[in-house]
Amino acid sequence: MRIAITGATGLIGRALTEDLQGDGHQVVAVTRDPSAAAAGDVVWDPAAGHIDAAGLEGLDGVVHLAGEPIGDARWSEDTKRRIHDSRVQGTTLLARTLVGLDAPPPVLVSGSAVGFYGDRGDEVLTEVSTPGDDFLAGVCADWEAAAEPARAGGIRVVHPRTGVVIAADGPLIDKIELPFKLGVGGKVGSGRQYVPWISLTDEVRALRFLLEHDLEGPVNLTGPEPVTNAELTRLLGEVLRRPTVLPIPTFAVTALYGEMGRTLASVSQRAVPQRLLDAGFRFVHGELRGALREALRPAA
């Protein structure tokens, strides 16, 4: 297969690229940096509405993962605008470009996230659940809607609603590993909020599954057993062999990181991968303990 990937230098994009290339497939990186483009890659500038369309002819599929990181800094109004626009502008440009090709790809896997559902307590969330009403829910809804030109043009469009990716250099482990190693980690707030996790291994396998199987529309990319923040905390302490007795008040997270910290640490999303399971997908890491052990193997 010949697959184009936007966001190919990010955590998921890098892993997906390596996995595809390891099986002998050709990956076309869609990059904003001309100096980083290898032979056969595609250069684009979503904000300027530019893309090298000729390089996208004859693909077997496109995986669109590009977007401004949501957890790197406090959310100023400018940051929130970049989070939104980087996703919507890029998806709109890509969708419109693909349908205009002489040989368009049969499938576009266009990223989304479980943020679509907002803060839902202990409600079990499947792909038919309604959207939330907070900032990230609005971003995800607009992000998915931006792919409509591709769908209307006959391309199979899938929206992987990805959860919290468990990986050695993933955003969750990166932020909390050191405090836990020092013995000062703990649950956030009540700890009752659900964390919709997925291992990086299963994230990559699921994206390939979506490329190769006849699914369309939203598909939750989360582990089959979502856990509460308190359970995540307990398991992380178990894997790292460290105590987890110091709870972190929600107001402290908000004071440090503002709306971004409050949203990412305290929102509850009990999302389950119903459509993946119904389609026969088998998880390597069906339980969080195994995903954490893989991600933290050198330290465990």
N, C-alpha and C positions, 0 to 999 in steps of 0.2 A: 504493500500500500504506500501511497504518497500522501502524507498528512501535513497540513499547515497548522501551526500552533502560534497563537498570540500569547504574550506573557510567558514565553519559553524560558526566560531566565529566572522566573520566580520559583518558589518551593515546589509547587505541583508541576509546573511546566518543565522544570529540569528533570524531575523524576519520570514524567511521562515521556519526554524526549529520549532519555536513556533506555527506558523500557522498550519503546518502539524500535529504536535503532538496534538494540540488542537482539531483536527478533528479525532483523534484516530489512525493516521498513525505512523509507526515506522521510525525513522530517524537514519541512520548510519552515524556518523561523520567520515570523512576521515581527519586525523590529523597528523601533523609532530611531535607532542609532545607525546611520549608514556606515560608520567606521567599524561597527561590530558585525555587519552583515557578511556572511560567507557566500560563496558562489551558490546560486540557486535560492537564496533567501529573498524575502520581500520586505521592502522598506515602506513604512507608512507614517502618517502624521494625522491622527484622528482629529485633533483640534483644528487643523488647517483643512481637513477634508481631503487629504491626499493619500493615495495608496497605489502601489505598482500592480495594477490589476492583471497584467499579462502573466505575472509570476504565479497567479492563482488558477490559471487554466488547467483543466484536466486532473484536478485533485480527487482523491478518494474520500476525503473528509476534511473538515476544519474543526479544531478545538479552540474556542475563544475564551481565554483566561485573563486577559489584560484588564487592569484597573488599578487606580490609586489605592495603596494599602490603607486599611481602616484602623489599624491598631498601633501605628507608629508614633502618633503625636496627639495632643489634645485637639478636639474638634473646634477650631475657629470657624467662622462663617466661610472663609476662603477655603479651608480644608474640606468642609462639607460640600462646597460647590465642586471641588476637584474630584472628590469621591463619587459624586453623582455624575458629573459631566464626562469623566474619563470612561465610565462604563456605558453611558447612553450614547455619546458621540461615537465611540469606537464600534459599538454594536450596530448602530444605524449605518455607519459607513461600510462596515463589512457586509451586512445583510444586503444593502442596495448594490454593492459591487458584485457580490456572488451571483445574484439573479441576472445581472447584465452580461455575464460571461458567455462565450460561445459554448464552453464545456463546463458548466457549473458542477460543484460537488453534490453528491446525493444527500449528504448529511452535514448539518452544522450543530455541533455541541456547544451551546452558548451559555457561558457561566451564569450562575445565580448563587444564592446562599439561603440558609435556613433563616436568616434575618428577615426573609419575606413574611414570616409568621408573627413577628413581634413578640411581646412578652405574654405568655399564655399559661403560666402556672403549671399545673399537672395535667392539662388537657393533652391527650395523645394526638399528635399532628401527623396527618398523612397528606399526600399530594392534593387531596380535594378540600383540605382545610382552607378557611378564608384567610385573606391577608391581614396583617397587623396594621397599626396606625402610627408607628413611630418613624423616626428618620430613616433607619435602615430598611424598614418594610417598604417605604416609599421608593427608596433607591432600587430595591430588588424588583418591585413591580414595574417601574419604568425601564429597568435593564432588560427584563424579559419582553416587555412590549416592543422594545426597539428592534427586536429580531423579526417582527411581523412581515416586513418585505420579503425576507427569505422564505418564510412559510407560505405566504401568498403566491410566491413564484414557484412553488412545487418542491422546495428543498425540505427534507425531513429535519425539523428543528427540535432539539432536546435541551431542556434547561436543568442541568445538574444543580440542585440546591444543596450545596456543600456545607457540612457542619464544621466543627473545630477539628482541624487536622492534627493528629498526634504524630510528631516527627522530631528527631533529635534537634533540628534547627528550625522547627516550626514556631509560630508565635506564642503558643501556650507554654510549651516547655522552656522556650527562651526567657519568658518573663518570670516564671515561677520556680525554675529548677534551683537557682542559687539560694533563695530564702529557705526552701525546703531542705537543701543540703546543710544549711547552717542551723537547722532545727527550729526555725521561726516561721514555718509555713502553717497555714490553717485554713479552715473553711471561710468563705466570704459571707458576711451577714448571717442569715439563718442557715445557709447551706442547703436549703430545700429546693433551690432553683436547679432545673435540669440542664445538663450540658450535652448537646447532640454531637458526640465525637465520632471520628472515623480515623483509622490508621492511614498513613500515607500509602502503604502497600495496597490497601483496599481502595483508596481513592483512585489510584492509577488503574487498578484492575477494573473498577467500575466505569471509569471514563472510556476505557477500551471496549468494555461491554456495551456501552451506549453507542459507540461507533459501529459496532458489528451486529447489533440486534435491532429489531424493528420496533423501537420505542420512540415516542415523541411526546412533547409537552414536558411538564415538570416531573423530575425524579429526585427524590431525597437521597443524597449521598451522605448517609450517617450509618453508624454501627447499629446492629439490630437491637441492642440493649442500652438505651440512653441511661445515664446515671445522674444522680444529684451532685451538686458541688461538694457536699459532705462526703459522698462515696468516692468521688474523684480524689479528694484530699486524703482520705484513708488509704486508698490504693497507692497513691503516689508516695505517701510515707512508708508504706509496706515495701514497695519496690526499691526505694532509696534507703530503707532501713533507718528512718529518721522519725522523731516524734512529730505529731501534728496537733499540738494542744493550744496553739495561740490563734483564736479566731480573729479575722480581720473585719472591722466594722465597715459597712457599706459607705458611711460618710467619709472614712479615711481614703477609700479608693476614689471617691468623688473629689475629695480635696486635692488629691495628687494628679488625677487624670481628667477631671471634669466629666462632661456628658459621655465622652468615649469610654472612660473607665467604668462609669455606672452602668452603661448599656452592656458592655462586653462581660462584665463580672456578675451582674445581678439579674439580667433578663433570663427568663426560664422558657426553654423550648424543648419539649419532649417529643422530638421528631423521630419518626420511624421510617425505614426504607421500604414501604409497602410494595411499591411497584417493582423495585429490584428483586425483592423476595418472590413476588408473584411470577416474575420472568425467569426465575431459576438461578439467580446469582448466588454464589456461595462465598461467604466471607472467610478470609484467612484468620482475621481477628474478630471473632464474634463477641468477645468480652474485652473490656477495657484493660484488665490486668496484662493480657498478652500484648496489647498494643503499647502499653507503657514500658514493658520489659524490652520490647524491640527497640523503642526510641531511646531508652536509657541504658542500653546494654553495656557500654563501657563503664558506667557508674554503678550498675546494679551488682 
